[in-house]
Every structure is written in C-alpha cells, then in structure tokens.
Amino acid sequence: MVGADGAWSRVRPAVSPATPQYTGVTLVESALDDIDARHPDLARLVGDGSVAVYGVNRALVAQRNSGGHVKVYAQFRVPPDWRPAPDPADAEAVRSTLLALFDGWAAPVLDLLRHGGTFVHRPLYVLPVSHSWPHVPGVTLLGDAAHLMPPLGAGANLAMLEGAELAEAIAADPGDLDEAVRAFEERMWERAGTWATITAAGLERLVSPDPTEALALFDEVQPS
C-alpha cells in the first residue's frame, strides 16, 4: 500500500504517529478570471508571472495561470482557530475581513482582493522536518503524506519525483519488494528533510515581522 493521500493521510498512521502541526500562517485564496479583458490594470500589475507585496506579518501574492486566470493569496499570521467570517461561504464578509487586515496598503494591491471571486480558507500545516518512520513491510508513503511542508514550490515536485522513483525501484527489483521500498524511503527522507528545512525557513521570512527579510530572500536566490 502506498499512501499518497496528502496532508491528512489515512495511511500515515500505519507507519507513523506524526500529525501535521499549524505553522502560525494562514492563506485565504481567491482568483481573478479573464483578467486581461476585465481588469487590464491588474493584468499589468501581475505581468506574465507573479507579483508579491510584503508587510508586517502578512503578504499578498498574485500568480498568473493559463487562460487569463490569476490566483490570489492573502497570507498572514493568526491563531489556529481564526476564521475570516462566521460563514466562510459569505464572500463579501470574507472580503471585508481581508481588506481590514490589509488596511492602508496601496489601492491597486487591494484591488486584487476587491475583485476576487470565492475565497478559500487554507491554514498551513506541516510535518516535522525530519519526519521518518521504522520501515513497515507492505506500506510506505510519499508526497505530502510523508513530508508535508510549506507550499513554496517543493512539495508537489517531490511527490511526482517520488512516485516515479518508487515505480522504478519496484520494477528494477521485483524479487525483493521490501528491500526496494526500504531503499526508496531512505533516499526520500534525506531529500525531503533538506527541502522541509528550506521551506520552513522560507515561510518564516516571507511572512515575517520584518518585511525586508522577504525581499532579502529573493535577492539571495537571484542568478549571478
């Protein structure tokens, strides 16, 4: 059995007692559709890639997808029981809460929230950066089920790589499935631990009391 069933994996308890823990950061996700035709000023703001604006313990990020679709992520530090509105389906109540959280920010940036459609509440949870388990014959994990980390571009890529590596390991040594899976797990744990450490540190700096920490992080990863 391969547990590739995400953050709240039902397979994980078969090998590990670990449970995801709240990072202190919550996202509220929204979207803008047909942005080039409907909101040309915002289309120019986002450009062909993404735009990110950072403040004290909060950030607003917009990312262009295909077909004129833009994802918008409001990010901030709040307690784990925080909710954007008594009724999360009340888009206008959620919008009012977000606009209050980002009060004083530039009008074009706030327009990313004013023109968003439905809102999705996404508190961020992670597993321990060094999460591993005693090998259990017949069961393993991959992706977020094995190494849930902040969504900074590593987790989904690791899951796809691990799926391919596990398949290759099994195909290469079908006579000793248990040993093939054990070796796969060792490689996965080492690599995932590295990326979990990097993304945890990245989240701390991207949603920080000092917004210059976020800007410095981007300066550090610029190609020379």
Beta strands, then each sheet from edge to edge (+ up, - down):
strand 1: 2-3
strand 2: 21-32
strand 3: 50-55
strand 4: 58-64
strand 5: 70-77
strand 6: 120-126
strand 7: 140-141
sheet 1: 1+ 7+
sheet 2: 3+ 4- 5+ 2- 6+
end
